[in-house]
Amino acid sequence: MKRTTPRSVRRAFLVALLSVPVIVHLVFHTIAAHADTLDNIAKAGVLKVAVPEDYPPFGSVGPDMKPQGYDIDTAAFLAKSMNVKLELVPVNSANRIPYLQTGKVDLVISSLGKTPEREKVIDFSTAYAPYYQGVFGPADIKVSGPADLTGKTVGATRGALEEIGLTQMAPNATIKRFEDNNATIAAFLSGQVQLIAAGNIVAAAIIAKNPPRRPEPKFVIKNSPCFVGMNKSEPRLQQKVNAAIAQARQDGTLNTMSKKWFGAPLPADL
């Protein structure tokens, strides 16, 4: 007996078959659109960069009410290397990656460290700045490692690498978490917390402005150079950024910036 296929089934099959090229086109179009961020930057003539505004000397508001700092200068030289205008977008530790993922910015230049978790969702450039997180405090507080934090109060910025690392390293420490770096620094300076978990550069800035509460290094939480963050699957953009960083390292631009903002030359092993 000859088996016949119902007309409705044949029609559905034909519709599905005809839809395949459309679906394939949409998929490849979406991938291409996402992978052409560098072209989009060039067409717009603007590079949108997420930067800190409460984390000197990486980024802060200067006396003239304009952004200033190492990250601001880094964003400026990258925009210049792409021959486009620079648009700075202030962010904090918690929202800088979401701003990138939702297209509010093209790059994140915000003292951003590299972690396995972050590498799952974004890509990174080569390192452009030295950085390490540690615990700092006055000389009269004797601490040499995580075990010595039992019974001590430590201030940390919520979501920052030092807060995450310290939480894992010192479960018995009393960590007081604050929503931004200014609040964390203020808590340390006012004596609300005995110690502060922060970057070495932040500690140096506190020393410069507030010598009575001199935060001496106690121990390192993590050595974490800074990288430029970008969305996944952006090889052309990543290559462009890496080439600009390499040029800035070679011609002395990064070294000049390091001396200007950190008070020390760029480490040779960066």
URJOHU-V986204 format. One record per residue. RES is the residue in three letters. D_FIRST is the distance of its C-alpha to the first C-alpha in whole Angstrom. Layout:
<<RES D_FIRST> <RES D_FIRST>>
This chain:
<<MET 0> <LYS 4> <ARG 6> <THR 10> <THR 13> <PRO 15> <ARG 18> <SER 21> <VAL 20> <ARG 19> <ARG 23> <ALA 24> <PHE 23> <LEU 25> <VAL 28> <ALA 28> <LEU 28> <LEU 31> <SER 33> <VAL 33> <PRO 36> <VAL 38> <ILE 38> <VAL 39> <HIS 41> <LEU 43> <VAL 43> <PHE 45> <HIS 47> <THR 48> <ILE 49> <ALA 51> <ALA 53> <HIS 54> <ALA 55> <ASP 57> <THR 60> <LEU 62> <ASP 61> <ASN 61> <ILE 65> <ALA 66> <LYS 64> <ALA 66> <GLY 69> <VAL 70> <LEU 69> <LYS 69> <VAL 70> <ALA 70> <VAL 74> <PRO 76> <GLU 79> <ASP 81> <TYR 81> <PRO 84> <PRO 84> <PHE 80> <GLY 80> <SER 83> <VAL 84> <GLY 88> <PRO 91> <ASP 90> <MET 87> <LYS 84> <PRO 82> <GLN 84> <GLY 83> <TYR 81> <ASP 78> <ILE 79> <ASP 80> <THR 77> <ALA 75> <ALA 77> <PHE 77> <LEU 74> <ALA 73> <LYS 76> <SER 74> <MET 71> <ASN 73> <VAL 72> <LYS 74> <LEU 74> <GLU 73> <LEU 74> <VAL 72> <PRO 74> <VAL 72> <ASN 73> <SER 71> <ALA 69> <ASN 67> <ARG 68> <ILE 64> <PRO 62> <TYR 64> <LEU 63> <GLN 59> <THR 59> <GLY 60> <LYS 64> <VAL 65> <ASP 64> <LEU 66> <VAL 68> <ILE 72> <SER 73> <SER 75> <LEU 71> <GLY 71> <LYS 68> <THR 66> <PRO 62> <GLU 61> <ARG 62> <GLU 61> <LYS 57> <VAL 57> <ILE 60> <ASP 61> <PHE 65> <SER 67> <THR 70> <ALA 73> <TYR 75> <ALA 78> <PRO 79> <TYR 79> <TYR 79> <GLN 79> <GLY 81> <VAL 83> <PHE 87> <GLY 90> <PRO 94> <ALA 96> <ASP 97> <ILE 93> <LYS 93> <VAL 89> <SER 88> <GLY 84> <PRO 81> <ALA 83> <ASP 86> <LEU 84> <THR 84> <GLY 86> <LYS 87> <THR 85> <VAL 83> <GLY 82> <ALA 79> <THR 77> <ARG 73> <GLY 70> <ALA 73> <LEU 72> <GLU 75> <GLU 75> <ILE 71> <GLY 73> <LEU 76> <THR 74> <GLN 72> <MET 75> <ALA 78> <PRO 76> <ASN 79> <ALA 81> <THR 81> <ILE 79> <LYS 80> <ARG 77> <PHE 78> <GLU 76> <ASP 78> <ASN 80> <ASN 83> <ALA 83> <THR 83> <ILE 86> <ALA 88> <ALA 87> <PHE 88> <LEU 91> <SER 92> <GLY 92> <GLN 89> <VAL 87> <GLN 89> <LEU 87> <ILE 84> <ALA 81> <ALA 81> <GLY 81> <ASN 84> <ILE 84> <VAL 84> <ALA 87> <ALA 89> <ALA 89> <ILE 90> <ILE 93> <ALA 94> <LYS 94> <ASN 95> <PRO 97> <PRO 99> <ARG 95> <ARG 94> <PRO 91> <GLU 91> <PRO 88> <LYS 87> <PHE 84> <VAL 81> <ILE 78> <LYS 76> <ASN 77> <SER 74> <PRO 75> <CYS 74> <PHE 71> <VAL 69> <GLY 66> <MET 63> <ASN 59> <LYS 57> <SER 55> <GLU 58> <PRO 59> <ARG 61> <LEU 63> <GLN 64> <GLN 65> <LYS 67> <VAL 69> <ASN 69> <ALA 71> <ALA 73> <ILE 74> <ALA 75> <GLN 77> <ALA 79> <ARG 79> <GLN 81> <ASP 83> <GLY 84> <THR 83> <LEU 82> <ASN 85> <THR 87> <MET 85> <SER 85> <LYS 89> <LYS 89> <TRP 87> <PHE 87> <GLY 90> <ALA 89> <PRO 88> <LEU 84> <PRO 83> <ALA 83> <ASP 80> <LEU 78>>
